[in-house]
């Protein structure tokens, strides 16, 4: 137990029966069941409650409603008049680092994904030697403790048990002599909504008297839980079972491997080795793991030739029955803590690395060279040792270039700094450099410090011509940088400096260029880079060497991965970046660069068609893809847009703004056939939450350690801005951005040209004809000049979804009916209840802003609506066909 009592500065709950401490205001917000709390009660009957005092002495079975949101270390009929004392106190880190550090260690040891957790606040409640109601015996006493722990984002509870000798007061049917029988104590957590709860095994049964002999974390008498999310998480281990779910941390790692991952799931035996297997249960690559404790083990990831989410298995000495999910990152998306430097005309090479990521006594420095064989489609990553058993803490080493074993045919290299291993094992914990051309190395090994790639370029030209053209199936560049920024479904901004490694000009001299790259491969697997000058206009490689160009292989690569031309990033480097460097920089012949430009031309944007853009905001105001603006303030779940014969479906949820007759968007859900489903919803604690539904069910997307996640056919990006904002991008080129301001959601939708003529729903019928935007599910069209009331009843409400077609995530115990209220009648004509001067000050001439101010009476909501409408209109304007920018 943690220290307690008056000597520790604890407060004491007055001696009582069925009473409490009274309300206790907290010095920090405490997250519990996905809600923030700033006060609580310590109740005599073994309960900490958050919404209301709990005097009930006989525990009911969870789940409970009536706002009984409780942490229950031992809910039973405690009566301190019969003996004992209840203590409590807050602990702040700045006042007691030793105790908060102790809590930090417990959390980190229990939850492998909390490796960087640091407790900043504790609340310690202790029931010391307490008796029960109706006791006729002074002996049976209980001592137990609940500790609340948080860092402001995540929160945990520790239950500590000393002597537990009784379970029940006499008013609950217990014996006055033993305190046993009747309705025994309840242990666990209850959200108070009648749905969400967690009950510790044995609750309300006679076995709960032995809880001090049990544990979920390997320490007898201690139970530990994470309680900040909507479900209580118990990350102990599963004993005497051969199948289960693995927790893995970190969740992702480089495709080059070498990442150390922690594993939780089975109860590990320190006498048994474990084996980790990746991708395939039977044939996947495997590495040997190390058991760290009963609760966790670790493995090193192997080298992969693919990216994305994969299955991950672990053997506990008997079977590969435990399974988890691991995400392999593209080389571009993984950190590269190794830096390789060679000053021009110098025979020396310097390798430096981040020692915080390599806490090893000795390390090896190795060069891996990459090549592709187009005859048998094999890919090769060959390994050679540069320096062995280097002191790891140095973080830097210099040696002669001649010490690096490299063949004349080696042209692509990556340096690894890994833990020294006398056996020479391939799969070792380590870190990598960026992918490099080796022209600089060949030059450094030449007595004239020179390398000419003329013959290489001649061979490349022959290979390239034999592979045939790939340009016809590749998409077109946006004509301006602002169009590229707006076309988020198809393009992503990218720093496209393709200068050779160690070139005497650095990439910083080209900062005035901006580039965008196609998000997904073309049908032939190609990619496209579009670069723009200081005037925002598209550049052409025939005029400017630093312009973008077509790529034979997309940086993400076609699937299936793992063969020549289809290895993420490495195939792109080999086919596009390397020839650019070798033929336009290292070659001695100008015509080599001209040959490259002929085979990797720039797109001229003459065929570019901007995406259709629409959206919604405020008390919902919607702009269709054909530009019709209208208001539909329903209360329910609706088809926002469907297209491509319902292959793509996006749904919206609207709920009433409390205290008004207005509504707002609170969630969006979308899916394309064959992809995972995505749900973005408002969150009290985080502003917005993203959830993904895969074959394993729904999961909350955690952005604590990364801002970008790739799933099956869809990616989710958390934007770094002053507001909470997510962008969802489907591989099909459809995307939307959702932003939260003051508990109101706005959405901007970016379609694809393939959707034209097939869209239906609240976003209208995209066919360049706004007169038919109000198409009903039955095929009727109501007039574009209809009133808000007519649009509401004769169009919007008709797009209410069938519950069985819902794509939404629902909290446990909830469903479509909990969010739909067909009887809700909003205000159709805003009252003239706000001063004209005030309206003008807040809204100017913005109709949607004025509407929301009058309907809600809230200038903050009105200002948010105005900002959202302006953002949407600006993006539509920037992406307009034929738009040209004027820079001053």
MARDODO-803444 format. One record per residue (C-alpha): residue number from 1; y, z, x. Coordinates in steps of 0.2 Angstrom, whole numbers. Layout:
// MARDODO-803444
SITE_NUM_Y_Z_X
...
// end
This chain:
// MARDODO-803444
SITE_1_0_0_0
SITE_2_18_-2_5
SITE_3_28_14_8
SITE_4_34_22_-8
SITE_5_42_38_-14
SITE_6_58_48_-13
SITE_7_58_48_6
SITE_8_58_29_5
SITE_9_73_29_-6
SITE_10_64_25_-22
SITE_11_70_28_-39
SITE_12_59_38_-51
SITE_13_56_34_-69
SITE_14_59_50_-80
SITE_15_43_59_-85
SITE_16_38_51_-102
SITE_17_25_44_-113
SITE_18_26_25_-117
SITE_19_44_24_-110
SITE_20_52_14_-96
SITE_21_65_14_-82
SITE_22_78_5_-94
SITE_23_85_-11_-89
SITE_24_86_-14_-70
SITE_25_98_-28_-64
SITE_26_92_-37_-49
SITE_27_102_-42_-34
SITE_28_94_-60_-34
SITE_29_86_-71_-46
SITE_30_67_-69_-47
SITE_31_57_-84_-52
SITE_32_42_-80_-64
SITE_33_33_-93_-75
SITE_34_46_-106_-70
SITE_35_61_-96_-77
SITE_36_74_-87_-67
SITE_37_76_-68_-71
SITE_38_90_-57_-66
SITE_39_84_-40_-74
SITE_40_67_-32_-77
SITE_41_60_-16_-84
SITE_42_47_-4_-75
SITE_43_37_2_-90
SITE_44_27_18_-89
SITE_45_11_10_-96
SITE_46_8_0_-80
SITE_47_18_-15_-84
SITE_48_34_-24_-76
SITE_49_42_-34_-90
SITE_50_56_-46_-89
SITE_51_63_-50_-107
SITE_52_60_-34_-116
SITE_53_54_-16_-113
SITE_54_35_-14_-117
SITE_55_30_3_-125
SITE_56_14_-3_-132
SITE_57_0_8_-125
SITE_58_-16_-2_-130
SITE_59_-17_-19_-121
SITE_60_-19_-34_-132
SITE_61_-29_-48_-124
SITE_62_-18_-62_-116
SITE_63_-10_-73_-120
SITE_64_4_-64_-130
SITE_65_19_-70_-138
SITE_66_35_-60_-143
SITE_67_44_-62_-127
SITE_68_31_-51_-118
SITE_69_33_-59_-101
SITE_70_25_-46_-90
SITE_71_17_-43_-73
SITE_72_3_-30_-77
SITE_73_-5_-22_-62
SITE_74_-14_-10_-74
SITE_75_-8_-10_-92
SITE_76_-15_6_-100
SITE_77_-9_21_-109
SITE_78_-1_30_-94
SITE_79_7_47_-98
SITE_80_16_55_-84
SITE_81_19_71_-94
SITE_82_0_74_-90
SITE_83_4_71_-71
SITE_84_10_58_-59
SITE_85_26_49_-56
SITE_86_32_31_-57
SITE_87_43_24_-43
SITE_88_53_8_-40
SITE_89_65_1_-28
SITE_90_73_-16_-22
SITE_91_71_-21_-3
SITE_92_83_-34_4
SITE_93_78_-42_21
SITE_94_94_-37_29
SITE_95_91_-19_26
SITE_96_72_-19_30
SITE_97_66_-34_41
SITE_98_50_-24_45
SITE_99_44_-23_27
SITE_100_49_-40_22
SITE_101_41_-47_37
SITE_102_25_-38_32
SITE_103_26_-47_15
SITE_104_29_-63_24
SITE_105_13_-62_34
SITE_106_3_-58_18
SITE_107_10_-74_9
SITE_108_8_-85_24
SITE_109_-10_-79_27
SITE_110_-15_-81_9
SITE_111_-6_-98_5
SITE_112_-8_-111_18
SITE_113_6_-122_11
SITE_114_18_-107_13
SITE_115_18_-108_32
SITE_116_37_-108_33
SITE_117_39_-95_19
SITE_118_51_-80_24
SITE_119_53_-66_11
SITE_120_71_-61_8
SITE_121_68_-49_-7
SITE_122_55_-37_-13
SITE_123_53_-26_-28
SITE_124_41_-12_-26
SITE_125_34_-2_-41
SITE_126_21_11_-38
SITE_127_12_22_-51
SITE_128_7_37_-41
SITE_129_-7_48_-46
SITE_130_-4_45_-65
SITE_131_-14_52_-79
SITE_132_-17_45_-96
SITE_133_-12_50_-114
SITE_134_-23_64_-121
SITE_135_-31_69_-105
SITE_136_-40_86_-105
SITE_137_-44_85_-87
SITE_138_-33_86_-72
SITE_139_-44_76_-61
SITE_140_-45_58_-67
SITE_141_-29_50_-59
SITE_142_-24_32_-54
SITE_143_-13_25_-40
SITE_144_-8_7_-40
SITE_145_7_-4_-35
SITE_146_15_-20_-39
SITE_147_26_-29_-26
SITE_148_37_-44_-31
SITE_149_41_-55_-17
SITE_150_53_-70_-16
SITE_151_63_-81_-5
SITE_152_74_-87_-19
SITE_153_63_-103_-22
SITE_154_45_-96_-22
SITE_155_39_-80_-29
SITE_156_23_-69_-27
SITE_157_15_-53_-33
SITE_158_4_-41_-23
SITE_159_-7_-29_-33
SITE_160_-12_-14_-23
SITE_161_-25_-2_-29
SITE_162_-28_16_-22
SITE_163_-40_27_-32
SITE_164_-43_20_-50
SITE_165_-53_33_-60
SITE_166_-48_30_-78
SITE_167_-45_15_-89
SITE_168_-40_21_-107
SITE_169_-30_34_-116
SITE_170_-37_43_-131
SITE_171_-25_33_-143
SITE_172_-34_18_-137
SITE_173_-52_25_-140
SITE_174_-54_33_-123
SITE_175_-63_49_-118
SITE_176_-51_64_-116
SITE_177_-62_70_-102
SITE_178_-65_54_-92
SITE_179_-52_42_-98
SITE_180_-66_29_-100
SITE_181_-72_19_-115
SITE_182_-61_12_-129
SITE_183_-50_-3_-125
SITE_184_-49_-3_-106
SITE_185_-34_-9_-95
SITE_186_-27_-26_-94
SITE_187_-23_-34_-77
SITE_188_-14_-50_-75
SITE_189_2_-60_-80
SITE_190_8_-66_-97
SITE_191_22_-78_-100
SITE_192_27_-71_-118
SITE_193_25_-88_-126
SITE_194_8_-86_-133
SITE_195_1_-99_-122
SITE_196_3_-96_-103
SITE_197_-6_-82_-95
SITE_198_-18_-76_-81
SITE_199_-30_-62_-83
SITE_200_-39_-54_-68
SITE_201_-58_-54_-71
SITE_202_-64_-38_-79
SITE_203_-48_-35_-89
SITE_204_-51_-25_-105
SITE_205_-69_-21_-99
SITE_206_-77_-6_-92
SITE_207_-78_-14_-75
SITE_208_-59_-14_-72
SITE_209_-61_4_-66
SITE_210_-68_-3_-50
SITE_211_-54_-15_-47
SITE_212_-50_-5_-31
SITE_213_-66_-12_-24
SITE_214_-62_-30_-27
SITE_215_-50_-43_-20
SITE_216_-45_-61_-20
SITE_217_-39_-62_-2
SITE_218_-52_-53_8
SITE_219_-43_-36_9
SITE_220_-52_-24_-3
SITE_221_-40_-17_-15
SITE_222_-27_-31_-14
SITE_223_-24_-46_-25
SITE_224_-11_-59_-22
SITE_225_-4_-72_-33
SITE_226_10_-85_-33
SITE_227_19_-84_-50
SITE_228_35_-95_-49
SITE_229_27_-110_-57
SITE_230_22_-112_-75
SITE_231_5_-107_-70
SITE_232_-1_-92_-60
SITE_233_-9_-98_-43
SITE_234_-23_-89_-35
SITE_235_-27_-96_-18
SITE_236_-41_-86_-12
SITE_237_-58_-93_-8
SITE_238_-73_-98_-18
SITE_239_-89_-89_-13
SITE_240_-107_-93_-16
SITE_241_-102_-111_-23
SITE_242_-105_-128_-15
SITE_243_-92_-138_-24
SITE_244_-74_-135_-28
SITE_245_-56_-141_-25
SITE_246_-48_-141_-8
SITE_247_-30_-136_-4
SITE_248_-23_-145_11
SITE_249_-7_-142_21
SITE_250_3_-151_26
SITE_251_0_-163_12
SITE_252_2_-179_23
SITE_253_1_-185_41
SITE_254_3_-201_51
SITE_255_-9_-215_51
SITE_256_-11_-213_69
SITE_257_-19_-196_67
SITE_258_-18_-180_77
SITE_259_-10_-169_64
SITE_260_-18_-152_62
SITE_261_-21_-148_44
SITE_262_-25_-131_36
SITE_263_-39_-131_23
SITE_264_-43_-118_9
SITE_265_-56_-119_-4
SITE_266_-73_-112_0
SITE_267_-76_-95_8
SITE_268_-78_-99_26
SITE_269_-91_-91_38
SITE_270_-85_-88_55
SITE_271_-102_-91_62
SITE_272_-103_-109_55
SITE_273_-93_-124_61
SITE_274_-86_-136_48
SITE_275_-84_-155_47
SITE_276_-70_-164_39
SITE_277_-73_-181_32
SITE_278_-59_-193_26
SITE_279_-58_-208_14
SITE_280_-77_-209_10
SITE_281_-90_-196_7
SITE_282_-103_-205_16
SITE_283_-95_-217_28
SITE_284_-78_-211_31
SITE_285_-71_-205_48
SITE_286_-74_-187_52
SITE_287_-68_-173_64
SITE_288_-75_-156_68
SITE_289_-65_-141_61
SITE_290_-62_-123_66
SITE_291_-64_-108_55
SITE_292_-49_-97_56
SITE_293_-54_-84_44
SITE_294_-64_-82_28
SITE_295_-49_-89_19
SITE_296_-44_-104_29
SITE_297_-50_-117_42
SITE_298_-41_-132_51
SITE_299_-45_-149_56
SITE_300_-37_-163_66
SITE_301_-34_-180_57
SITE_302_-42_-196_65
SITE_303_-34_-212_67
SITE_304_-32_-222_51
SITE_305_-29_-241_48
SITE_306_-22_-238_31
SITE_307_-9_-228_21
SITE_308_-8_-219_4
SITE_309_-18_-205_-4
SITE_310_-36_-203_1
SITE_311_-50_-192_-3
SITE_312_-54_-178_9
SITE_313_-70_-168_10
SITE_314_-76_-153_20
SITE_315_-93_-146_24
SITE_316_-95_-128_24
SITE_317_-111_-130_34
SITE_318_-122_-136_19
SITE_319_-113_-150_10
SITE_320_-98_-161_7
SITE_321_-95_-153_-10
SITE_322_-77_-148_-8
SITE_323_-64_-161_-11
SITE_324_-45_-163_-9
SITE_325_-32_-176_-7
SITE_326_-22_-181_8
SITE_327_-8_-193_10
SITE_328_-8_-205_25
SITE_329_10_-210_30
SITE_330_15_-227_37
SITE_331_20_-225_55
SITE_332_38_-229_50
SITE_333_38_-214_39
SITE_334_30_-201_51
SITE_335_40_-192_64
SITE_336_39_-198_82
SITE_337_43_-183_93
SITE_338_38_-193_109
SITE_339_52_-202_118
SITE_340_48_-215_132
SITE_341_63_-221_143
SITE_342_64_-233_157
SITE_343_81_-237_165
SITE_344_82_-256_168
SITE_345_79_-261_186
SITE_346_70_-244_189
SITE_347_51_-242_193
SITE_348_51_-225_185
SITE_349_46_-220_167
SITE_350_51_-204_158
SITE_351_41_-197_144
SITE_352_48_-182_134
SITE_353_41_-173_119
SITE_354_45_-159_107
SITE_355_36_-144_113
SITE_356_38_-135_97
SITE_357_25_-147_90
SITE_358_14_-146_105
SITE_359_10_-128_108
SITE_360_-3_-131_121
SITE_361_-5_-125_139
SITE_362_-9_-142_145
SITE_363_-7_-159_138
SITE_364_-13_-177_142
SITE_365_-1_-192_142
SITE_366_-10_-208_135
SITE_367_-6_-226_131
SITE_368_-14_-234_116
SITE_369_-12_-253_115
SITE_370_-14_-262_99
SITE_371_-20_-280_96
SITE_372_-27_-291_82
SITE_373_-41_-304_84
SITE_374_-39_-318_71
SITE_375_-56_-325_74
SITE_376_-66_-310_68
SITE_377_-51_-301_60
SITE_378_-54_-286_70
SITE_379_-40_-274_75
SITE_380_-41_-264_91
SITE_381_-32_-248_97
SITE_382_-37_-246_115
SITE_383_-34_-230_124
SITE_384_-30_-227_143
SITE_385_-25_-211_152
SITE_386_-8_-210_161
SITE_387_-7_-192_166
SITE_388_-20_-178_163
SITE_389_-18_-159_162
SITE_390_1_-159_162
SITE_391_9_-142_158
SITE_392_13_-143_140
SITE_393_29_-132_140
SITE_394_38_-144_152
SITE_395_42_-156_138
SITE_396_45_-170_150
SITE_397_37_-179_165
SITE_398_42_-194_176
SITE_399_31_-205_185
SITE_400_30_-223_192
SITE_401_28_-237_180
SITE_402_13_-243_191
SITE_403_4_-228_186
SITE_404_2_-234_168
SITE_405_-14_-244_166
SITE_406_-9_-260_156
SITE_407_-17_-277_156
SITE_408_-7_-293_156
SITE_409_-13_-296_138
SITE_410_-7_-279_132
SITE_411_10_-281_122
SITE_412_10_-268_109
SITE_413_9_-249_114
SITE_414_11_-232_108
SITE_415_11_-216_119
SITE_416_2_-200_113
SITE_417_5_-183_120
SITE_418_-11_-173_115
SITE_419_-19_-156_118
SITE_420_-29_-157_135
SITE_421_-48_-158_132
SITE_422_-60_-159_146
SITE_423_-73_-169_135
SITE_424_-61_-183_133
SITE_425_-62_-182_114
SITE_426_-52_-196_105
SITE_427_-47_-186_90
SITE_428_-36_-172_96
SITE_429_-20_-163_90
SITE_430_-5_-173_97
SITE_431_11_-182_94
SITE_432_16_-200_96
SITE_433_30_-211_101
SITE_434_37_-225_91
SITE_435_28_-242_92
SITE_436_34_-252_107
SITE_437_33_-269_114
SITE_438_27_-268_132
SITE_439_39_-282_139
SITE_440_49_-268_148
SITE_441_33_-261_155
SITE_442_27_-278_162
SITE_443_45_-280_169
SITE_444_45_-262_177
SITE_445_28_-266_186
SITE_446_35_-283_193
SITE_447_43_-282_210
SITE_448_57_-292_203
SITE_449_59_-281_188
SITE_450_57_-296_177
SITE_451_45_-302_163
SITE_452_45_-319_155
SITE_453_36_-322_139
SITE_454_37_-341_139
SITE_455_18_-344_139
SITE_456_15_-330_126
SITE_457_28_-339_114
SITE_458_19_-355_116
SITE_459_3_-347_111
SITE_460_11_-339_97
SITE_461_18_-355_90
SITE_462_1_-363_90
SITE_463_-7_-348_81
SITE_464_7_-347_69
SITE_465_6_-365_64
SITE_466_-13_-363_62
SITE_467_-10_-349_49
SITE_468_0_-360_38
SITE_469_16_-356_29
SITE_470_19_-340_19
SITE_471_36_-343_13
SITE_472_34_-350_-4
SITE_473_28_-334_-13
SITE_474_41_-323_-5
SITE_475_55_-316_-16
SITE_476_74_-320_-13
SITE_477_87_-310_-5
SITE_478_102_-302_-15
SITE_479_118_-311_-10
SITE_480_128_-296_-6
SITE_481_124_-278_0
SITE_482_130_-271_-16
SITE_483_117_-282_-26
SITE_484_104_-276_-13
SITE_485_109_-258_-16
SITE_486_108_-260_-35
SITE_487_91_-269_-34
SITE_488_81_-253_-31
SITE_489_65_-260_-39
SITE_490_63_-273_-26
SITE_491_73_-268_-11
SITE_492_76_-253_0
SITE_493_90_-250_13
SITE_494_83_-251_30
SITE_495_90_-250_48
SITE_496_83_-266_54
SITE_497_87_-266_73
SITE_498_73_-276_81
SITE_499_80_-276_99
SITE_500_67_-274_112
SITE_501_62_-257_118
SITE_502_74_-251_133
SITE_503_85_-266_130
SITE_504_102_-263_139
SITE_505_111_-264_122
SITE_506_106_-250_110
SITE_507_105_-252_91
SITE_508_121_-242_89
SITE_509_131_-257_93
SITE_510_125_-265_77
SITE_511_130_-251_65
SITE_512_141_-262_56
SITE_513_126_-272_49
SITE_514_117_-266_34
SITE_515_100_-272_29
SITE_516_88_-271_14
SITE_517_69_-274_14
SITE_518_58_-280_1
SITE_519_48_-265_-7
SITE_520_31_-274_-9
SITE_521_21_-288_-1
SITE_522_22_-305_-9
SITE_523_6_-313_-16
SITE_524_2_-319_2
SITE_525_6_-302_10
SITE_526_23_-307_16
SITE_527_39_-297_17
SITE_528_58_-300_18
SITE_529_72_-292_27
SITE_530_90_-296_21
SITE_531_105_-291_32
SITE_532_123_-291_28
SITE_533_139_-292_39
SITE_534_154_-281_39
SITE_535_161_-291_24
SITE_536_145_-287_14
SITE_537_139_-305_14
SITE_538_121_-311_18
SITE_539_119_-316_36
SITE_540_108_-331_42
SITE_541_98_-330_58
SITE_542_103_-348_62
SITE_543_121_-341_64
SITE_544_118_-323_69
SITE_545_103_-317_79
SITE_546_103_-300_70
SITE_547_101_-307_53
SITE_548_86_-303_43
SITE_549_71_-315_41
SITE_550_55_-318_32
SITE_551_40_-308_38
SITE_552_23_-315_38
SITE_553_16_-297_36
SITE_554_24_-284_25
SITE_555_27_-268_34
SITE_556_16_-259_20
SITE_557_3_-273_22
SITE_558_-8_-280_8
SITE_559_-24_-271_3
SITE_560_-37_-268_7
SITE_561_-31_-262_24
SITE_562_-39_-261_40
SITE_563_-42_-280_45
SITE_564_-31_-291_56
SITE_565_-14_-295_46
SITE_566_-17_-280_34
SITE_567_-14_-264_45
SITE_568_2_-256_38
SITE_569_17_-258_50
SITE_570_6_-263_65
SITE_571_2_-280_58
SITE_572_20_-283_54
SITE_573_25_-278_72
SITE_574_12_-289_79
SITE_575_17_-304_68
SITE_576_36_-302_66
SITE_577_44_-290_77
SITE_578_35_-294_93
SITE_579_37_-313_93
SITE_580_56_-310_89
SITE_581_58_-299_104
SITE_582_47_-310_116
SITE_583_54_-327_110
SITE_584_72_-323_108
SITE_585_75_-310_122
SITE_586_61_-310_135
SITE_587_58_-329_135
SITE_588_67_-340_148
SITE_589_68_-355_136
SITE_590_81_-356_122
SITE_591_69_-367_112
SITE_592_57_-352_110
SITE_593_69_-343_100
SITE_594_73_-359_90
SITE_595_54_-361_86
SITE_596_54_-343_80
SITE_597_69_-346_69
SITE_598_60_-361_61
SITE_599_45_-350_57
SITE_600_55_-335_52
SITE_601_70_-341_43
SITE_602_82_-331_33
SITE_603_83_-332_14
SITE_604_99_-340_8
SITE_605_99_-331_-9
SITE_606_102_-347_-19
SITE_607_88_-343_-30
SITE_608_91_-324_-32
SITE_609_91_-317_-49
SITE_610_98_-299_-51
SITE_611_87_-287_-61
SITE_612_91_-283_-79
SITE_613_100_-266_-80
SITE_614_102_-254_-94
SITE_615_101_-235_-97
SITE_616_106_-220_-107
SITE_617_116_-204_-106
SITE_618_125_-190_-115
SITE_619_122_-187_-134
SITE_620_111_-202_-131
SITE_621_121_-217_-128
SITE_622_111_-232_-124
SITE_623_115_-248_-115
SITE_624_102_-262_-118
SITE_625_97_-275_-105
SITE_626_107_-288_-114
SITE_627_122_-276_-113
SITE_628_123_-269_-131
SITE_629_130_-251_-131
SITE_630_125_-240_-146
SITE_631_122_-221_-150
SITE_632_105_-215_-155
SITE_633_104_-196_-156
SITE_634_87_-192_-162
SITE_635_75_-178_-159
SITE_636_58_-183_-154
SITE_637_48_-194_-142
SITE_638_52_-213_-143
SITE_639_48_-230_-135
SITE_640_62_-232_-123
SITE_641_55_-249_-117
SITE_642_39_-258_-117
SITE_643_36_-275_-109
SITE_644_23_-288_-103
SITE_645_12_-285_-119
SITE_646_13_-267_-116
SITE_647_7_-267_-99
SITE_648_23_-258_-95
SITE_649_28_-243_-106
SITE_650_42_-231_-104
SITE_651_45_-217_-116
SITE_652_60_-205_-118
SITE_653_60_-187_-126
SITE_654_76_-181_-134
SITE_655_80_-163_-139
SITE_656_94_-154_-148
SITE_657_108_-147_-137
SITE_658_108_-129_-142
SITE_659_121_-123_-154
SITE_660_126_-141_-159
SITE_661_120_-156_-170
SITE_662_119_-166_-154
SITE_663_104_-171_-144
SITE_664_101_-177_-126
SITE_665_87_-184_-115
SITE_666_76_-171_-108
SITE_667_61_-181_-101
SITE_668_56_-199_-97
SITE_669_38_-205_-94
SITE_670_32_-222_-88
SITE_671_16_-231_-83
SITE_672_11_-249_-79
SITE_673_-8_-254_-82
SITE_674_-18_-248_-67
SITE_675_-5_-236_-60
SITE_676_-3_-217_-61
SITE_677_8_-211_-75
SITE_678_25_-202_-70
SITE_679_35_-189_-80
SITE_680_52_-184_-76
SITE_681_59_-169_-85
SITE_682_73_-156_-85
SITE_683_69_-140_-76
SITE_684_78_-123_-78
SITE_685_75_-119_-60
SITE_686_76_-136_-51
SITE_687_86_-147_-62
SITE_688_73_-160_-63
SITE_689_54_-160_-61
SITE_690_43_-175_-57
SITE_691_25_-175_-62
SITE_692_11_-187_-58
SITE_693_-5_-190_-68
SITE_694_-19_-197_-58
SITE_695_-38_-197_-60
SITE_696_-37_-178_-56
SITE_697_-24_-174_-70
SITE_698_-6_-169_-69
SITE_699_2_-162_-54
SITE_700_19_-156_-50
SITE_701_27_-167_-36
SITE_702_33_-155_-22
SITE_703_48_-161_-13
SITE_704_50_-146_-2
SITE_705_43_-154_14
SITE_706_47_-173_10
SITE_707_59_-182_-1
SITE_708_47_-197_-4
SITE_709_30_-198_-11
SITE_710_18_-214_-14
SITE_711_5_-213_-27
SITE_712_-6_-226_-35
SITE_713_6_-241_-39
SITE_714_21_-230_-40
SITE_715_33_-220_-28
SITE_716_45_-206_-32
SITE_717_60_-203_-21
SITE_718_71_-187_-22
SITE_719_89_-193_-18
SITE_720_100_-183_-6
SITE_721_115_-181_-16
SITE_722_126_-168_-24
SITE_723_117_-169_-40
SITE_724_98_-168_-44
SITE_725_92_-186_-44
SITE_726_75_-195_-44
SITE_727_71_-213_-42
SITE_728_54_-220_-48
SITE_729_49_-237_-41
SITE_730_34_-246_-47
SITE_731_25_-259_-35
SITE_732_28_-272_-49
SITE_733_47_-271_-45
SITE_734_52_-260_-60
SITE_735_62_-244_-56
SITE_736_73_-231_-64
SITE_737_84_-217_-58
SITE_738_86_-201_-67
SITE_739_100_-188_-64
SITE_740_103_-171_-71
SITE_741_120_-163_-74
SITE_742_123_-147_-84
SITE_743_105_-148_-92
SITE_744_108_-166_-98
SITE_745_98_-181_-91
SITE_746_105_-198_-88
SITE_747_94_-214_-84
SITE_748_98_-231_-76
SITE_749_84_-243_-78
SITE_750_81_-258_-67
SITE_751_69_-271_-74
SITE_752_60_-286_-66
SITE_753_63_-305_-71
SITE_754_45_-306_-77
SITE_755_50_-295_-91
SITE_756_62_-307_-99
SITE_757_57_-311_-117
SITE_758_44_-298_-118
SITE_759_54_-281_-120
SITE_760_55_-270_-135
SITE_761_60_-253_-140
SITE_762_77_-243_-138
SITE_763_82_-254_-123
SITE_764_82_-269_-134
SITE_765_75_-287_-133
SITE_766_80_-294_-116
SITE_767_83_-313_-118
SITE_768_101_-315_-115
SITE_769_105_-314_-133
SITE_770_112_-297_-138
SITE_771_111_-301_-157
SITE_772_93_-297_-158
SITE_773_93_-281_-148
SITE_774_89_-270_-163
SITE_775_72_-276_-166
SITE_776_60_-264_-175
SITE_777_42_-262_-172
SITE_778_38_-272_-188
SITE_779_48_-287_-181
SITE_780_63_-284_-192
SITE_781_81_-286_-184
SITE_782_95_-276_-190
SITE_783_113_-281_-187
SITE_784_121_-278_-171
SITE_785_136_-272_-181
SITE_786_126_-258_-190
SITE_787_133_-241_-191
SITE_788_127_-226_-181
SITE_789_118_-220_-196
SITE_790_109_-236_-200
SITE_791_104_-238_-182
SITE_792_97_-220_-182
SITE_793_86_-222_-198
SITE_794_82_-241_-198
SITE_795_80_-244_-179
SITE_796_79_-228_-168
SITE_797_68_-217_-178
SITE_798_56_-231_-181
SITE_799_52_-231_-162
SITE_800_45_-214_-163
SITE_801_28_-214_-153
SITE_802_11_-211_-160
SITE_803_5_-194_-152
SITE_804_-11_-203_-145
SITE_805_0_-215_-136
SITE_806_10_-202_-127
SITE_807_13_-203_-108
SITE_808_21_-186_-107
SITE_809_16_-170_-99
SITE_810_15_-155_-110
SITE_811_15_-137_-106
SITE_812_-1_-128_-110
SITE_813_-2_-126_-128
SITE_814_11_-138_-133
SITE_815_10_-156_-139
SITE_816_20_-170_-147
SITE_817_24_-160_-163
SITE_818_33_-147_-153
SITE_819_46_-160_-147
SITE_820_48_-170_-163
SITE_821_59_-165_-178
SITE_822_61_-180_-190
SITE_823_72_-168_-201
SITE_824_85_-166_-188
SITE_825_101_-175_-194
SITE_826_114_-177_-180
SITE_827_133_-180_-182
SITE_828_135_-198_-185
SITE_829_154_-198_-186
SITE_830_162_-187_-173
SITE_831_175_-174_-181
SITE_832_193_-175_-175
SITE_833_192_-158_-169
SITE_834_199_-159_-151
SITE_835_217_-162_-147
SITE_836_221_-180_-143
SITE_837_230_-175_-126
SITE_838_214_-165_-121
SITE_839_203_-180_-126
SITE_840_214_-192_-116
SITE_841_214_-180_-101
SITE_842_195_-178_-100
SITE_843_189_-195_-106
SITE_844_203_-208_-104
SITE_845_197_-223_-115
SITE_846_179_-219_-113
SITE_847_171_-219_-130
SITE_848_155_-211_-126
SITE_849_164_-196_-118
SITE_850_176_-194_-133
SITE_851_161_-194_-144
SITE_852_152_-181_-135
SITE_853_167_-170_-133
SITE_854_170_-170_-152
SITE_855_152_-168_-156
SITE_856_148_-154_-144
SITE_857_165_-146_-141
SITE_858_160_-145_-122
SITE_859_172_-154_-110
SITE_860_159_-152_-96
SITE_861_146_-162_-106
SITE_862_160_-175_-110
SITE_863_164_-176_-91
SITE_864_146_-178_-87
SITE_865_144_-192_-100
SITE_866_160_-201_-93
SITE_867_153_-201_-75
SITE_868_136_-207_-80
SITE_869_143_-221_-91
SITE_870_155_-226_-76
SITE_871_140_-226_-64
SITE_872_130_-237_-75
SITE_873_144_-249_-78
SITE_874_148_-250_-60
SITE_875_130_-254_-55
SITE_876_129_-268_-69
SITE_877_145_-275_-62
SITE_878_139_-274_-43
SITE_879_123_-283_-47
SITE_880_131_-297_-58
SITE_881_126_-315_-53
SITE_882_138_-324_-42
SITE_883_148_-308_-38
SITE_884_156_-309_-21
SITE_885_164_-294_-13
SITE_886_182_-293_-6
SITE_887_184_-281_9
SITE_888_201_-276_16
// end
